[in-house]
Amino acid sequence: MSDLDLLTIGMVLDIWTEKGNDDYKYGEKEVVRTAGQQDFDRF
């Protein structure tokens, strides 16, 4: 119980958010790429 005193509201909200993401099914075909110079120029 004394460990709970060390938690901040931000930590609790982060844990709650991560718990909500536990059931998300990430697709294997998701493409992740790094932004290049052209992306920054368009931005």
N, CA and C atoms as a LAMMPS dump frame, in Angstrom:
ITEM: TIMESTEP
0
ITEM: NUMBER OF ATOMS
129
ITEM: BOX BOUNDS ff ff ff
-5.0000000000000000e+02 5.0000000000000000e+02
-5.0000000000000000e+02 5.0000000000000000e+02
-5.0000000000000000e+02 5.0000000000000000e+02
ITEM: ATOMS id mol type element x y z
1 1 1 N 0.815 -1.193 0
2 1 2 C 0 0 0
3 1 3 C 0.86 1.259 0
4 2 1 N 1.988 1.225 0.673
5 2 2 C 2.814 2.429 0.722
6 2 3 C 3.373 2.779 -0.657
7 3 1 N 3.496 1.785 -1.548
8 3 2 C 3.977 2.059 -2.904
9 3 3 C 2.985 2.926 -3.675
10 4 1 N 1.715 2.819 -3.351
11 4 2 C 0.714 3.611 -4.058
12 4 3 C 0.873 5.099 -3.782
13 5 1 N 1.474 5.453 -2.672
14 5 2 C 1.698 6.863 -2.352
15 5 3 C 2.702 7.501 -3.314
16 6 1 N 3.495 6.685 -3.98
17 6 2 C 4.517 7.203 -4.883
18 6 3 C 3.976 7.513 -6.28
19 7 1 N 2.76 7.059 -6.578
20 7 2 C 2.178 7.285 -7.896
21 7 3 C 1.635 8.698 -8.024
22 8 1 N 1.914 9.318 -9.167
23 8 2 C 1.333 10.621 -9.466
24 8 3 C 0.098 10.409 -10.335
25 9 1 N -0.729 11.438 -10.475
26 9 2 C -1.91 11.316 -11.329
27 9 3 C -1.493 11.055 -12.769
28 10 1 N -0.373 11.626 -13.199
29 10 2 C 0.118 11.383 -14.553
30 10 3 C 0.484 9.933 -14.781
31 11 1 N 1.107 9.325 -13.793
32 11 2 C 1.473 7.908 -13.903
33 11 3 C 0.222 7.037 -13.962
34 12 1 N -0.77 7.365 -13.165
35 12 2 C -2.02 6.586 -13.157
36 12 3 C -2.72 6.715 -14.505
37 13 1 N -2.777 7.916 -15.051
38 13 2 C -3.419 8.111 -16.352
39 13 3 C -2.659 7.384 -17.455
40 14 1 N -1.347 7.357 -17.384
41 14 2 C -0.538 6.641 -18.368
42 14 3 C -0.804 5.139 -18.297
43 15 1 N -0.867 4.603 -17.102
44 15 2 C -1.156 3.173 -16.917
45 15 3 C -2.543 2.846 -17.456
46 16 1 N -3.499 3.712 -17.179
47 16 2 C -4.879 3.511 -17.628
48 16 3 C -4.95 3.522 -19.16
49 17 1 N -4.239 4.47 -19.779
50 17 2 C -4.224 4.55 -21.236
51 17 3 C -3.582 3.312 -21.841
52 18 1 N -2.47 2.878 -21.296
53 18 2 C -1.796 1.691 -21.815
54 18 3 C -2.664 0.454 -21.659
55 19 1 N -3.402 0.356 -20.57
56 19 2 C -4.296 -0.779 -20.37
57 19 3 C -5.377 -0.789 -21.451
58 20 1 N -5.858 0.384 -21.814
59 20 2 C -6.863 0.479 -22.871
60 20 3 C -6.332 0.053 -24.222
61 21 1 N -5.022 0.194 -24.434
62 21 2 C -4.408 -0.188 -25.703
63 21 3 C -4.036 -1.667 -25.754
64 22 1 N -4.17 -2.38 -24.659
65 22 2 C -3.753 -3.781 -24.613
66 22 3 C -4.515 -4.654 -25.609
67 23 1 N -5.773 -4.331 -25.877
68 23 2 C -6.591 -5.159 -26.758
69 23 3 C -6.464 -4.78 -28.229
70 24 1 N -5.72 -3.73 -28.538
71 24 2 C -5.589 -3.289 -29.926
72 24 3 C -4.76 -4.288 -30.722
73 25 1 N -5.271 -4.665 -31.878
74 25 2 C -4.573 -5.611 -32.748
75 25 3 C -3.835 -4.831 -33.829
76 26 1 N -2.529 -4.821 -33.745
77 26 2 C -1.72 -4.129 -34.73
78 26 3 C -1.601 -4.984 -35.98
79 27 1 N -1.838 -4.375 -37.126
80 27 2 C -1.746 -5.099 -38.388
81 27 3 C -0.306 -5.353 -38.771
82 28 1 N -0.082 -6.491 -39.376
83 28 2 C 1.277 -6.827 -39.794
84 28 3 C 1.689 -6.034 -41.021
85 29 1 N 0.711 -5.478 -41.745
86 29 2 C 1.025 -4.783 -42.987
87 29 3 C 1.151 -3.274 -42.792
88 30 1 N 1.161 -2.818 -41.558
89 30 2 C 1.329 -1.389 -41.319
90 30 3 C 2.736 -0.981 -41.742
91 31 1 N 2.811 0.063 -42.514
92 31 2 C 4.093 0.534 -43.014
93 31 3 C 4.52 1.735 -42.183
94 32 1 N 5.678 1.629 -41.595
95 32 2 C 6.231 2.723 -40.816
96 32 3 C 7.479 3.199 -41.533
97 33 1 N 7.529 4.488 -41.783
98 33 2 C 8.704 5.013 -42.461
99 33 3 C 9.158 6.29 -41.772
100 34 1 N 10.385 6.618 -41.998
101 34 2 C 10.96 7.829 -41.43
102 34 3 C 10.722 8.987 -42.393
103 35 1 N 10.354 10.135 -41.86
104 35 2 C 10.127 11.31 -42.696
105 35 3 C 11.432 11.743 -43.348
106 36 1 N 11.32 12.119 -44.593
107 36 2 C 12.488 12.589 -45.334
108 36 3 C 12.421 14.093 -45.553
109 37 1 N 13.363 14.611 -46.312
110 37 2 C 13.428 16.05 -46.563
111 37 3 C 12.187 16.54 -47.298
112 38 1 N 11.688 15.763 -48.251
113 38 2 C 10.485 16.162 -48.988
114 38 3 C 9.288 16.286 -48.071
115 39 1 N 9.187 15.41 -47.08
116 39 2 C 8.086 15.487 -46.115
117 39 3 C 8.167 16.778 -45.313
118 40 1 N 9.381 17.141 -44.884
119 40 2 C 9.554 18.374 -44.135
120 40 3 C 9.297 19.601 -45.007
121 41 1 N 9.682 19.521 -46.276
122 41 2 C 9.432 20.641 -47.179
123 41 3 C 7.934 20.836 -47.382
124 42 1 N 7.178 19.752 -47.513
125 42 2 C 5.716 19.857 -47.678
126 42 3 C 5.067 20.379 -46.408
127 43 1 N 5.647 20.029 -45.254
128 43 2 C 5.088 20.468 -43.988
129 43 3 C 5.175 21.972 -43.868
